[in-house]
Amino acid sequence: MNIKINGVEYSVENATTVFEAASEAGVAERAHIAASLNGKTVAMTAPIADGDDVVLYTFADDEGKRVYRHSAAHILAQAVKRLYPETKLTIGPAVDNGYYYDFDSDISFTQDILKNIENEMKKIMRENLKIERFELPRAEAIAFMTEKEEPYKVQLIEELPEDAVISFYRQGEFTDLCAGPHLFSTANVRAVKLTQCTGAYWKGDQSNKMLQRVYGIAYPSKEEMNAYL
């Protein structure tokens, strides 16, 4: 199988994923956290085929940062659900300087609580939980999130186009509705800090419920994070 990695052609015989191809070609580095596959951002675990064009990303790349921060947002949500299981999940994207996640909770996320959540995030990172993608048909996806008592996720699924691929990402006991991509495991995130909590209306509509938006940052090292701070 012949593929191109970072503009150079390689022949790889035993590779089935981006990571395996980069490893067989001898160009894989620990810093590589995501990739472009024929122009689409994918995880390092994405399958490859003959003739594919791969560009490897690190945290220095904008798309690499986005994948890194999005995975940190999932770690944040997992920490909140561990500590405050009655909390309802909404959305948690990467943003220019970090990430956020919006929560529906009767608990006020004070600075002390944010510190507890941050500590739980670091515990999840140390657990090195593999981040796994899977898909479900629409009816099963709705039933899955209904059983988990996540009404916002059910609403998001119901609003997807009929032909949409409905994907989820699982890490340990935590599963979230998400298009991805993500890092290989929670341990790939090395340094995190929660910076603030603000109010945010669901979908930005003042007629909807006010949620709590928790912001955070994530970096490959504490030194880089401290330099940013």
C-alpha positions in Angstrom: 0.0 0.0 0.0 1.4 3.4 -1.0 0.5 6.5 0.9 1.9 10.0 1.3 2.9 11.3 4.7 3.8 15.0 5.1 4.3 15.2 1.4 6.6 12.2 1.1 5.5 8.8 -0.4 5.9 5.7 1.6 5.1 2.0 1.0 3.5 0.4 4.1 2.5 -3.2 4.2 1.3 -3.9 7.7 -0.5 -0.6 8.6 -4.2 -0.2 9.0 -4.3 3.2 10.8 -2.6 6.6 10.5 -0.5 5.9 13.6 0.6 2.4 12.3 1.5 3.9 8.9 3.5 6.7 10.4 5.3 4.2 12.7 6.1 1.8 9.9 7.3 4.7 7.8 9.6 5.7 10.7 8.1 9.2 11.0 5.8 8.8 14.0 6.7 11.0 17.0 5.2 11.2 20.5 4.2 14.8 19.7 1.8 13.7 16.9 -1.7 13.9 18.2 -3.9 14.0 15.1 -3.7 14.1 11.4 -5.2 15.3 8.1 -6.4 12.4 6.0 -7.2 13.5 2.5 -8.0 17.0 3.8 -10.1 15.9 6.8 -9.0 16.1 10.4 -8.9 12.6 11.9 -7.6 10.8 15.0 -4.3 8.9 14.8 -6.4 5.7 15.0 -8.3 6.5 11.8 -8.2 3.7 9.1 -6.1 4.3 6.0 -6.3 3.0 2.4 -4.0 2.9 -0.6 -3.3 6.3 -2.1 -4.2 8.3 1.0 -2.6 11.6 1.7 -1.7 12.1 5.4 -0.4 15.2 7.2 0.6 14.7 10.8 -0.4 17.3 13.4 1.2 18.3 16.7 -0.1 20.8 19.3 1.7 23.5 17.4 -0.8 23.1 14.6 -4.2 24.8 14.9 -6.1 21.6 14.1 -3.9 19.7 16.6 -4.8 22.2 19.3 -8.5 21.8 18.5 -8.4 18.1 18.9 -6.3 18.3 22.1 -8.7 20.9 23.6 -11.8 19.0 22.6 -10.5 15.9 24.4 -9.8 18.0 27.5 -13.4 19.2 27.3 -14.6 15.5 27.5 -12.3 15.0 30.5 -14.0 18.0 32.1 -17.4 16.5 31.5 -16.4 13.1 32.8 -15.1 14.7 36.0 -18.3 16.6 36.5 -20.4 13.5 36.0 -18.3 11.6 38.5 -18.5 14.2 41.2 -22.1 15.5 40.5 -23.9 12.7 38.6 -27.2 14.5 38.5 -25.7 17.2 36.2 -27.0 17.2 32.6 -24.6 17.5 29.7 -25.1 19.8 26.8 -22.1 20.8 24.5 -18.4 21.2 25.1 -16.3 22.5 22.1 -12.7 23.7 21.7 -12.3 27.4 21.4 -9.4 29.7 20.4 -7.7 29.7 23.8 -9.0 26.5 25.3 -12.4 24.8 25.7 -15.6 25.0 27.6 -18.5 22.7 28.5 -22.1 23.8 29.4 -23.8 22.1 32.2 -27.3 22.0 33.6 -26.9 21.6 37.3 -28.6 22.7 40.5 -25.1 23.0 42.1 -23.4 26.4 41.7 -19.9 25.8 40.4 -17.9 28.0 42.8 -14.1 28.3 42.7 -13.8 25.6 45.3 -15.9 23.3 43.3 -14.0 24.1 40.1 -10.8 23.1 42.0 -12.4 19.8 42.9 -13.4 19.2 39.3 -9.9 20.1 38.1 -8.4 17.6 40.6 -10.7 14.9 39.3 -9.7 15.7 35.7 -6.1 15.2 36.6 -7.1 11.8 38.1 -8.8 10.8 34.9 -5.7 11.8 32.9 -3.6 9.6 35.1 -6.0 6.7 34.6 -4.9 6.7 30.9 -8.4 5.8 29.6 -8.5 4.8 26.0 -10.8 7.1 23.9 -12.9 4.9 21.7 -15.3 5.9 18.9 -18.5 4.0 18.0 -21.7 4.7 16.0 -25.3 4.0 16.6 -28.5 4.1 14.4 -30.7 7.1 15.2 -33.3 5.1 17.2 -30.6 3.3 19.3 -28.7 6.6 19.8 -31.9 8.3 21.2 -32.6 5.3 23.4 -29.0 5.2 24.6 -29.1 8.9 25.7 -32.6 8.6 27.1 -31.5 5.7 29.3 -28.6 7.9 30.5 -31.1 10.7 31.3 -29.4 13.2 29.1 -32.3 15.2 27.5 -30.0 17.8 25.8 -28.2 15.0 24.0 -31.5 13.5 22.9 -32.6 16.8 21.5 -29.3 17.2 19.6 -29.7 13.8 18.1 -33.3 14.5 17.1 -32.1 17.7 15.3 -29.5 15.9 13.2 -30.3 15.3 9.5 -31.8 12.0 8.7 -28.7 10.8 6.9 -26.3 11.9 9.6 -23.7 9.6 11.1 -24.3 9.5 14.8 -21.1 8.9 16.7 -20.1 8.6 20.3 -16.8 8.6 22.2 -16.3 6.4 25.2 -13.5 6.8 27.9 -13.9 4.5 30.9 -17.4 4.8 32.3 -18.1 8.0 30.4 -19.7 8.3 26.9 -20.5 11.5 25.0 -22.3 12.2 21.8 -19.6 13.7 19.6 -18.4 13.9 16.0 -14.7 14.0 17.1 -12.0 13.4 16.4 -10.1 12.9 19.7 -6.8 11.9 21.2 -5.8 8.3 21.7 -6.3 8.4 25.5 -6.9 10.7 28.4 -3.2 10.5 29.4 -2.3 12.4 26.2 -3.6 15.5 28.0 -0.8 16.6 30.2 -1.7 19.8 31.9 -5.1 21.4 32.6 -6.6 24.3 34.5 -10.2 25.5 34.9 -10.3 29.3 34.6 -13.8 30.4 35.2 -17.5 29.6 35.2 -20.1 31.9 33.6 -23.8 31.7 32.7 -24.9 30.8 29.2 -28.3 30.1 27.7 -28.9 26.8 26.0 -28.2 27.4 22.3 -27.7 31.1 23.1 -31.4 31.7 23.3 -32.6 33.8 26.3 -35.9 31.9 26.2 -34.0 28.7 27.1 -32.7 27.7 30.5 -29.6 29.3 31.9 -26.7 26.9 32.1 -23.2 27.0 33.7 -20.3 27.3 31.3 -17.0 26.1 32.7 -13.9 27.3 30.8 -10.5 25.6 30.8 -7.2 25.5 29.2 -5.0 22.4 28.3 -1.4 22.1 27.3 1.2 19.3 26.5 3.2 20.4 29.6 2.9 22.4 32.8 5.7 24.7 31.6 3.7 25.7 28.4 0.6 26.2 30.5 2.3 28.3 33.1 3.9 30.4 30.3 0.5 31.1 28.9 -0.9 32.0 32.3 
